[in-house]
Amino acid sequence: ARLNNLEEDLGLTGTQYQTCVSILFVGYLLGQVPSNMFLTRTRPSWYMGSCMMLWAVVSALTALSKDFKGLLLTRFFLGVTEAPYYPGALYMLSIFYTRKEIATRISILYTGNILATAFAGLIAAGIFHGMDDLGGISGWRWLFILQGIVTFVIAVVGCFVLPDFPHNTKWLTPDERLLATARIERDTVGLKGKGSPWDGFMQAAKDPKVWLFAFMQHQHLAANGFKNFFPTVVETLGFNTTITLVLTCPPYVIAGAISILVSWSSGHFNERTWHITASKLVAITGFALGAATMNMGARYFAMVVFATGTYGVNSIVLGWVGSTCGQTPEKKAVALSIVNTVANISFIWTPVSSDAFLSPGCMIHCSLTSTTYSIFGTTRMRHGTPSPWGRAPASVSCASPAHGS
């Protein structure tokens, strides 16, 4: 939208655009923990589908923004309405899949986000080219309207096809429900009975591992903030708007494919530390190269490298959280939301312009990623095993639940 004169149409000046980007995360952060606490006491399919409908409406309403204040408000409430989905989806995956399966499933989920980001540029290019000023409406406004419509339709479908819990998902047979429940019970270390949402909150808040994971994921996502400015970063290569938007696609597609492979490898070998460390080394290499050269080919290659390195880590860390901090369903839900909330705080304080990702800011991110994988290395040394919290029980089947989830 920024490349289609959004700033000019709304009269944005100075850092107002960056403020609108960041304010989404304020609303997003405030809603995650309460939402996941509530999720354990409701019907997830209808709850998450309804939240998707709300964010579809807010997204479409963004097209009505007339100035900085209007855009700021819609972005804030977009964050609030989006907050339940991702931590909720993480929790739902964690109650259907074992520790050796979860990272790959989260990676596939997150690849949806990656591909959306990848093809957003292509979709935007088509809308800007074919619909700009159609009916007197700017191309960027059409973009938000169409996004809202498509999301709303998918949300309605989601209410009927998303699962609830292993023991009561309607489209599973009774035997499949028993199998899905038993698999997770056998796979959970230190399994306890259900408690209240508040009990789960206190258990998660008092668990040092939750905060260690939160800090790790925070440092990881700090290096991932480039995605908010990626089209602007690609624009520095010197191409026109259409070519720039097209060129944003390949790095994300490559990163998505490799992230699934890395997560599968992590689950297959039941090893996390060195998979994360290797991915962070790749990210650091990409950031350093991007900051060190102005050569067009080398800089674009650097974008592919740092996107691949950063996206390869996310699902492994979050899968690790679900596997080690899930003694009760309530604790697991809160732990995942705390980690995701603390992680997303990084998008508020990290560099707020594309220039920062192409010069000294890249070096900051290199330091952050170095810190992250150093912590993982320290954890490995303290526990002395490839997987610090042990391997999955041998008795647990690694087969996926029937029909998926």
N, C-alpha and C positions, 0 to 999 in steps of 0.2 A: 504493500500500500504506500509505503514511503516513496517508492520510485515512481508513483503515479500522482505526484503532487499533493499528497495528503497534507503535508506541512503547510504548503501554500494555501490550500483551500480552507484550512482551519486557522490560519494565521499563527502557526506555532513559531516561536522564536527561542533562541538560546538552547537550553537543555530541556525544553518542555517535551519534546518527543521522547527523550530518554526517560523523563519522569513518568510519562504514560506507559512506557514499556515496563518500568520497575514497579509501578503501583499495582499491576496485576498480581504480583507476587505477595503483596501485603494481604490482599483479600484471600489469596490462595493459601497463605500460611495460617491465617486465623481459623480457617474452617476444617483443616485436615484432622486434627486430633479429636475434636468433638464429633465429627462425622463418623470416624471409625469406631468410636465408643458406641455411637447409636447403631451402627451397622450390625453389631453382634446381637441386637435386640429387635431387628426388623426383618422384613423379607428383602434380601439384597437385590433381586431382579427388578422389583418395582421401585425400590428406593433409588438405585443407581440410574435406572431408566428415566425416572422423574427428574433427577438432577441434570441429566443430559438434556432433557427438554428445556429446562430453565436456562442452561447456558446457551442453547441454540437461539432462544428468544433474545437473550442479552446480546449475543453476537450479531444478530440481525439488526438490533436497535443501534448498534455502533454506527450504522450507515446514516442515522439521523443526527449525528454529532455536528454541531455548527461551529464549535470553538474548543479551546483547550479544556475548559471546565467540563463540557459535555463528553469529550473523549476520555478525560480522566475518570469521570464517574462510571462510564460504561466499562472501562478497563478494570476498575476496582471490583465492580459487581460481577464481571466475567470471571475474575479470580475466585470470588466467593462461590459462584455456582459450579466452577470447575473443580474446586477443592475435593469434593467427595470421590471423584472418579478414580484417579490413579492410586492413591493409597488403598481405596476400597478394592480395586482390581488386584493389587498386590496381595491383599489379605485373602481374597477369594481363591487366587491361585495357590496360596500357601496352605489352604485347608483341603486341597484336592491332590496336590503333588508332593512327593517325597523330596528329601534334601538333594538327592542325586538328579532329580528331574526338574526342580524348581527354577534353577538359573536359566536353563534353556527356554522354559515357558515364559519367564519374565522377559528374556531377550526377544522372543517373538512378539510379545506385547509391546515392548519398547520399540521394536522395529517398525511397528505401525506408526508410532510417533515420528521415527526417523524418516520413513517413507512419506508421511504427510508433509514433513518439512521439505523433503526433497522435491516432491511433485507440486508443492505449493507454488514454487517459482514458475513451473510450467503452466499450471492452471491460471495463475495470476497473469502471466504473459498473454495467454489466450483471451482472458477476460478484458485485459487492458487494451488489447489490439482490436477485439471485435465488439466490445460493449461500451467502450469509453464514450460518454455523452449520449448513450442510447436513452431516449426518453428524457433527455436533459439531466441524467444522473451520471456522476463521475464513475470511472472504472473501479476505483477503490471502494466506492460505496456498493456497487454491484457485487464485488468480491465478498463483502461481509453479509450481504443479503443472501446470496447463494449458499455460502457456508452455513448460515443459520438454517436455511430450508433443508439442506441435505442432512445436517446433524439432527434436526428434529425428527425426520423420517426414520433415521437409524435408531434414534432413542425409543421410538414407539415399538419398533421391531425388537429392540433389546429387552423391553419389559417381558416379552414372551419367550425369548430364547436364552437369556442369561440364566445361569444356575442359581439356586439358593444355597443351602448347606448340603453336605454329603448325605445326611440322613433324611432330607425332605425335598430334594430336587424332583419335581414331578415327572420329568421326562427320563428319569432313571428307573429301572425295574427295582423291586425290593432287594434282589440279590446284589445288584450293582450298588445300591445304597450301602448295604452291609460291607461290601468289599471296599468301597471308597472310604468308609469310616474306619474300618479295621487297618487299612494300610497306613493311614496317618497316625493312628494311635500307636502302632508298633514302631513307627519311625520317630516319634517325638521323645526326646530325652527329658526325663523328669516330669512326665505327664501328670497333671493334677486335674481335679474336677473343675467344673465351671464356677465362676464367681460373678460378682457384680461388675459392671463397667468401671466403677470407681476403684474396685480392688485391682482390676487389670491395669488401670492408670498408675496406681501407686506401685505395683510390682514392676512395671516397666521403668518408672521414674527412678526407682531405687537400684536398678540393675546397672552396674558399671559398663557392662558390655554394650548396652543400648547406646550410651553416650559416646563410647569409643567408636562404634559404628557410625553414629551421627556425625562425629568430627571427621571421620574418614570420608564419608559421603559428601559432607560439606566441602572439603578440600577438592574432592573429585569434581563436583559440579561447578566449582569456581572456575575450573579450566574449560567448562562447557558453555560458558556464557557467550561465546562467539556466535552461537546460533541465532541470537537476537539481532545480530548485525551482519550475518553472513552475506546476504545479497549486496550490502554496501561494501563489505570487504572484497567480494568478487568484482565489484564495479571498479576497484582500483587497477584492475588489469587493463582497463581502457576500452571496453566494448560498449555497445549501445545497450539500452534497457532490456530489449528482448533477449539478446545474446547473454547478457549478464544473468537474467533469470533462468535461462536454460542451463548455464554453466553451474548453477548452484545444485543441480540434481545429482550428477555423478558422484561427488564426494560422499553424499548421504547414502546413496544406493550401495556403494562399496563398503561404507562403514556399517550399514545394517547387515549385510551378508557376513562380514567378518565377525561382527559381534555375536551372531548366532553360532558361528563355528567356535569362537573362543568359549562361549558359555557351555556349548555341548562338550567341548574338551574338558572344561573344568568339572562338569558333572560326571563325565565318563571316568576320569581319573580321580575323582573325589579330591581335587586339589584346587586351592583358591589363591594362596599367597603368590606363587610365581606367575600365575596367569595374570593377576592384577599388576604385579611388578613389571612384567614384560610389556603390557599394554601401556603403562605409564611411561616407560622408556620410549616407546613409539611416539606417544603424544609430545613428550619433551623435545624429541628430535624434530617433529613437525613445527612446533612453536618456534624453536630456535632458527630453523631454516626460513620460516616466514618472516622473521624479524631481521634476518641477516642479508636478504637479497631483494632486489627490485626486478630481477629477471622474471618475465611473465610466466614462462613454462615452469621454472623452479618454484615460483610462488604458488602457482596452482597445484603443483605436486605437493607442496607443503600443506595446503588446505586439505588434500585427500589424506595425508599422513596424520595430521593432528585430529581430524574428525574420526578417523579409524581408531586411533589410540584412546581417545576419550570415551567413545561410545562402547568400547569393548569391555568396560569395567562395571558399568551401572548395574546390570542384572546380576552379576556375581555377588556384589556387595549386598544388594537387597535380598537375594536368595539366602545369603549367609545369615542375615538378620532373622528371616522367617524360620530358619532351621535351628537357631540357637536360643532364640528369645520367645519361644512359643509354648511354655509350660501350661498355660491356659489359653483358650481362644481369645479372651479379653486382653490378656497381656500381649499376645501376638499382634492383635489389631492395633493396639496403642503403640507398641514398639515400632512397627512399620511406619505408622503415621508420624511419630516423633522423629525418626531418622529422616524421613522424606521432608518434613517441615524444616528441620535444622539445615538440611542440605540445600533447600531452596532459598534460604536466607542469603546464600552466596550471591544470588542474582541481584540483590539490592546493593551490595557494596562493591562488587567487581566493576571493572571499567565500563563507563557509560557511553563510549563512542567507539566507532570502528577503528579509529586511529590508534587507540590504546591497545588493540589486539595485534597491531602490526609493528609496534616498536617496543618501548620499555615494558608495556603491559604484558607482552608475551613472556618476558623474562620473569615477571611476577608469577605468572601461571606455571612456568617451569619450576619455580621454587615450591609452589603449592603442591604440584603433582609429585615432586621429589619428596616432600614431607609425607604425603599420603602413603606412598609405597614404602617409605622408611618405617612407618608405623607398622605396616603389615609385616615387614621383615623382622622388626622387633618382636612382634607377636609370635612369629614362627620360631624365633630363637628361644623365647621363653617356654614355649610348649614343646618344642623339639619334634614336631611331626609336620608332614606336609599340609595337613588340615588341622589347625589348632584345636578345634573342638571335636575331633575324632571323626570316624567314618560311620556311615549309616549301618544299622544292624544288618547282618547278613541275611536275616530271615525275611526282610522286607522285599517284596516284589517290586521290580522297577518298571513293570508294565503300566501304561497309562490307564486311568479309569475308563470304562466303556463309554463310548460316544464323546470322549474328551470332556473338557469343562470350560 
